[in-house]
Amino acid sequence: MARRPRPGAHEALLDAARDEFARVGVERARVEDVCRRAGISKGAFYLHFRTKDDAFREIVQRFLGALEDHARRRHEVEERAHSAPGTGPERLASIFEAECAADVDLLELLWRNRQLAAALEGGGRKGYEGILADFRARMRALVSNRIAERQRAGVLRADIDPEVFADVCVGAYEDFSRRMAGMAERPDLAAWARSFLVIVYEGVLAERAARVARSTSH
């Protein structure tokens, strides 16, 4: 009779593999060490994955999926903030704070997975170029479409190219994620998110809204 996987073993192996990949890199990680971390036999590993690269691929897909889910939830946060009652500076300040909190959540996700992001970018992982390119294209499209929506609503300047804004936004988060991979201590994520949003508000909001953004940043 075929051996059946132990309940919970799949998640335990993924958690152990994630830790081991962060510790020594994907190339140097050994299945034996992953199994030791998970408290699962090496034979059981192969009930779930053909190779360690299969485990890495699933971790990557989950990570990118979590990033994409967060981006869509941020859209919902914006919608709720913009549809909330109120007018004037107080309303715009509330929108600013809601967006800042959502961005900190995203940065927390990137911080927790900073070594995984580093492995994807600089670890020589072949076969992931297409996955990453598709993910970046989806993120840029999501941001670009959102900017175009806010322009039609009269919130953002009409002379800003949404695709250029998407390049700036996605690129800034990618670069900060790369830098975090080399940090020993957690940076002030809230301060980064707030500074980034102030730069964005100063550049793309209509003049009246930009003045409010300046007043709420202090």
N, C-alpha and C positions, 0 to 999 in steps of 0.2 A: 504494500500500500504506500502511495506517495506521502512523503513527509509534509505536514501542514505547518504553515508559518505560525509562530507564536503571536497572539494578540498584542498589539502595541510595538512589536519588534521593528516594523517598518519605520515608524516615527523615531524610535530610539536610535536606529542606525543612521537615519538622516541627521539627527542632532549630533551624534558622535562624529559623523563624517564632516559636518560643517565645522566642528571644533578642530578636528585634525587637519583639515584643509587650511584653516586659519593659522594653525600652529606651524606647519612645515611646508605648506603649499601642496597643490594637487599632485605634482610630479613625484614628490618625495613621500607623500602619504602612503601608508601600507594598509591593506585590508585587515591584517592582523591587529594593527593598532586601533583601527576604527571599531572592530569587534570587541576588543578589550575595553574600550571606553563605554561601549553600549552594554557590556555584560552579556554578549551573545556570541555563540560559536561561529567560527569562520564558515563552517558548512551552512549555517543558517543564513549567512549573508547572501549566499548565492540562490537562496529561495526568493530573494527580493530584487537583486541586481545581478546583471551578468558581470559587470566590472565596476571599479570605483568611478570610472567616468560616467557610467549610467547614474550612479548616485549623485555625482556632481551636476549632471544635466538636470535632474529633477530638482535639486536645490536651486539651481539658476532659474528654472522655469517658475518655481514658486516665488522666488525673490522678485523677478520681473513682474509676475502677476500681482504681487502685493503692492508694488510701486504703481502699477496701472490702476488697481482698485483705489489706491489712495488718491490718485489724480482725479478720478471720477467722483470720489466722495468730496474732494475739495470743491469741485464744481457745485455740488449740492450745498455745501456750506456757504458758498458765494450766493447762490440763489436764495437761500433762507435769509441771509444777512441783507441782501438788497430788497427783499420783499417785506422785511420787518417794518412795522409802523414807525413813524418819526420823520423829522425833517432837519435840515441844517447841519451844523457841525457835529452835534451829538450822534446823529445817524451815521455820518461818514466815519466818525471815530469808532463807532461800534463795528462797522464793516471792516475797518483796518484791523481791529483787534481780533475779529473772527478769522480773518485771512492769516494773520500772524500765527495764531494758535494752530491752525491747520498746517501751516508750513513747518512749524516746530515738530509736529507729529511725523511729517515726512523726513525731516532731518534726523529724528530719533531712529527711524527705520534704517536710514543710510548709515548712521553711526554703528548700530548693532551689526550691520552686515558689511562694514567697511573692508574687511579682509577678503570677503567674497568678491566685492566689486574690484578690488585690486587684482585678484587672481584672474578675473575676466579681462581686465585691461592690460595687465603686464605679465601675466603668467604663461604666455605662449600657448594658450589653449586654442587648438585648431578646431574648426568646425562651428565656432560660435559667432563668427563674423556676421553671418546672415541673420541669426537670432537677434543680435544686438542692433544691427541696422534696422530691422523691422520694428523693434521696440522703440528706437529713437524716432523713427518716422511716425509711429502712432502718437508718441508723446508730443512731437512738434505739431502734428495735425490737431490734436486735442487743444493745445494752448492757442494755436493760431485761430481755430474756430471760435474759441472762447473770447479772444480779443476782438474778433470781428463782430460777435454778438454785442459786446459792450460798446463798441463803436456805434453800431446801429441804434443802441439805446441812448446815445449821446453822453455816455459816461467818460469815454476815452477820446483822445484826439483823433480826428479822422485822417490826419496826414501821416500816421504811423503805419508802416507795413506790418500786418499781423505775422507774416512769416519771419521777418527780421526779428520781431519781438520774441517769437518762439525760439529762434536760434540763440538769442541772448539768454533767455530764461533757462532752457534746457542745458545750455553750455555752462552756465554759472553753477547749477546744481551738480553737474557732472564733475566739474573741476574741484568743487569743495569736497565732494565725495572722495576724489583721488587724494586730496591733501589729508583728509581725516584718516586714511589708511596708514599714514606715517605718524600719527599723533599718539602719544602714550596716555594722555589724559583727555577726557571729554571736553570739547570746547564749549563756549557759551552759545548754544544753538539758538536760543531766543534772541540774543543780541544780533547774530548773523541774519536771522529771518527778518528782524525788524529793520536792520540797515538795508537789506536787499529791497524790502517793500518800500522803504522811503525813497530809494533811488528810482524804483519803478514808478511810484506815484508822482515824483517830481517830473519824470520824463514823459509819462503818457496820459496822466489825468488831465481833464479840462482844468483851466487855471484856478477856478474857484475851489474845486476839489483838491487840487495840489496844495493850496494854502492851508486847507484843513489838515491834510496829511502832515504838513510841516508842524502844525501846532500839536498834533497828537503824538509826535515822535519824541517828545521831551518829557 
